Amino acid sequence: MLIDATRLYGELGDPQLRVVDATAFLVREVADGPYTVESGRGRYDEAHIPGAVFADIPGDLSEPDSPFRFTLPGPEHFAQAMGALGVGPGTRVVAYAQESPMWASRLWWLLRYFGFDDVRVLDGGLPSWRRAGYPVSSARPTVEHSSFVARPRRELLATKDDVLRVVGGEPACLVNALTPRAFRGEGPGAYSRPGRIPGSVSAPAQALVDPGTWCFRPRDELASELGDLLDTDPGLPVIAYCGGGISATVDIFVLSMLGRDDVLLYDGSLTEWSADPHLPLEVG
């Protein structure tokens, strides 16, 4: 599921390989506060891994008619967008980001949800590629359109109604991937109301990544960090959420690496949940 820069460099030039820059930026004035979404395309145009294409997660890979950011698109919409990037039968994907790996893990999750499994994440993203001394390019590659077939795996997705049933007493484990401050509902907040979905446990995505390198922490440290979730009864559903369904995919990606590959994503997350004043939130 992870690939390092050296191995990826050795695979460049393979006609079946699609390297995809999935970057976006959340621009905040204060930590955990309101943000604006900035496309990573400008930085991609300046420098990217040679041959890489750009995946616009907030735009092309989100549902255009949703009132919320980053909403899971429909199968036809997603298939068209990925086919335009040359992803389809017989190809394999390496996703990377220019900073936080949550954008690469979001693309990994989207592809997996729509039935495409041959996807890896570049550990450390573009910074690790640069540290290794490998070249970058500003040229946009010419890509032949492919026929991506989307086969949604509904069992990987949790809806608001699913989470409501858990809050109402249905057995499951709700995992909040936001920072501890956001989990407690402290600070200005980025959503309609502060707090967490009742009964949630905290497993911040930021704790799974080295902030100095953007690489995932060593496997034993990840297993220790997420030990309680890994030890959860296999029959008990685990549902991860965050603010908009992005950083929670870091938790899901790591849990999958460690053998727990059945974790669901509540895609609407707090953006959807907090917008409904009738739904409960906990603080503190």
ChimeraX attribute file (.defattr): number of C-alpha atoms within 10 A of each C-alpha:
attribute: neighborCount
match mode: 1-to-1
recipient: residues
	/A:1	15
	/A:2	15
	/A:3	17
	/A:4	17
	/A:5	21
	/A:6	13
	/A:7	10
	/A:8	15
	/A:9	15
	/A:10	9
	/A:11	12
	/A:12	16
	/A:13	11
	/A:14	10
	/A:15	10
	/A:16	16
	/A:17	20
	/A:18	23
	/A:19	27
	/A:20	24
	/A:21	27
	/A:22	28
	/A:23	29
	/A:24	24
	/A:25	17
	/A:26	10
	/A:27	13
	/A:28	13
	/A:29	9
	/A:30	12
	/A:31	15
	/A:32	19
	/A:33	15
	/A:34	15
	/A:35	16
	/A:36	10
	/A:37	12
	/A:38	13
	/A:39	18
	/A:40	21
	/A:41	18
	/A:42	10
	/A:43	13
	/A:44	23
	/A:45	14
	/A:46	11
	/A:47	17
	/A:48	27
	/A:49	24
	/A:50	18
	/A:51	19
	/A:52	26
	/A:53	25
	/A:54	20
	/A:55	25
	/A:56	19
	/A:57	25
	/A:58	21
	/A:59	14
	/A:60	16
	/A:61	23
	/A:62	21
	/A:63	19
	/A:64	17
	/A:65	9
	/A:66	11
	/A:67	10
	/A:68	15
	/A:69	20
	/A:70	22
	/A:71	24
	/A:72	21
	/A:73	17
	/A:74	15
	/A:75	16
	/A:76	13
	/A:77	16
	/A:78	22
	/A:79	23
	/A:80	19
	/A:81	21
	/A:82	22
	/A:83	18
	/A:84	18
	/A:85	22
	/A:86	22
	/A:87	28
	/A:88	21
	/A:89	13
	/A:90	10
	/A:91	17
	/A:92	19
	/A:93	22
	/A:94	22
	/A:95	30
	/A:96	32
	/A:97	28
	/A:98	24
	/A:99	21
	/A:100	24
	/A:101	29
	/A:102	26
	/A:103	28
	/A:104	32
	/A:105	28
	/A:106	24
	/A:107	29
	/A:108	26
	/A:109	22
	/A:110	20
	/A:111	22
	/A:112	18
	/A:113	21
	/A:114	20
	/A:115	15
	/A:116	22
	/A:117	14
	/A:118	14
	/A:119	23
	/A:120	20
	/A:121	24
	/A:122	26
	/A:123	25
	/A:124	28
	/A:125	26
	/A:126	24
	/A:127	19
	/A:128	20
	/A:129	22
	/A:130	15
	/A:131	11
	/A:132	13
	/A:133	11
	/A:134	14
	/A:135	12
	/A:136	17
	/A:137	15
	/A:138	15
	/A:139	16
	/A:140	14
	/A:141	12
	/A:142	10
	/A:143	15
	/A:144	10
	/A:145	15
	/A:146	19
	/A:147	14
	/A:148	24
	/A:149	19
	/A:150	21
	/A:151	15
	/A:152	17
	/A:153	11
	/A:154	11
	/A:155	11
	/A:156	17
	/A:157	17
	/A:158	20
	/A:159	15
	/A:160	14
	/A:161	9
	/A:162	15
	/A:163	21
	/A:164	16
	/A:165	12
	/A:166	19
	/A:167	18
	/A:168	10
	/A:169	10
	/A:170	13
	/A:171	13
	/A:172	20
	/A:173	20
	/A:174	25
	/A:175	27
	/A:176	28
	/A:177	28
	/A:178	22
	/A:179	19
	/A:180	15
	/A:181	15
	/A:182	26
	/A:183	23
	/A:184	16
	/A:185	19
	/A:186	15
	/A:187	13
	/A:188	14
	/A:189	18
	/A:190	18
	/A:191	19
	/A:192	15
	/A:193	18
	/A:194	20
	/A:195	21
	/A:196	29
	/A:197	25
	/A:198	17
	/A:199	15
	/A:200	19
	/A:201	16
	/A:202	17
	/A:203	23
	/A:204	23
	/A:205	22
	/A:206	20
	/A:207	18
	/A:208	22
	/A:209	21
	/A:210	14
	/A:211	14
	/A:212	8
	/A:213	16
	/A:214	22
	/A:215	20
	/A:216	20
	/A:217	18
	/A:218	11
	/A:219	13
	/A:220	10
	/A:221	13
	/A:222	19
	/A:223	18
	/A:224	11
	/A:225	16
	/A:226	18
	/A:227	14
	/A:228	10
	/A:229	19
	/A:230	17
	/A:231	9
	/A:232	14
	/A:233	11
	/A:234	11
	/A:235	9
	/A:236	12
	/A:237	17
	/A:238	22
	/A:239	26
	/A:240	29
	/A:241	28
	/A:242	27
	/A:243	24
	/A:244	19
	/A:245	24
	/A:246	27
	/A:247	25
	/A:248	29
	/A:249	30
	/A:250	28
	/A:251	29
	/A:252	27
	/A:253	23
	/A:254	23
	/A:255	20
	/A:256	15
	/A:257	15
	/A:258	16
	/A:259	10
	/A:260	17
	/A:261	13
	/A:262	16
	/A:263	24
	/A:264	22
	/A:265	27
	/A:266	27
	/A:267	25
	/A:268	23
	/A:269	25
	/A:270	25
	/A:271	22
	/A:272	19
	/A:273	23
	/A:274	21
	/A:275	13
	/A:276	12
	/A:277	10
	/A:278	8
	/A:279	12
	/A:280	15
	/A:281	17
	/A:282	14
	/A:283	14
	/A:284	10
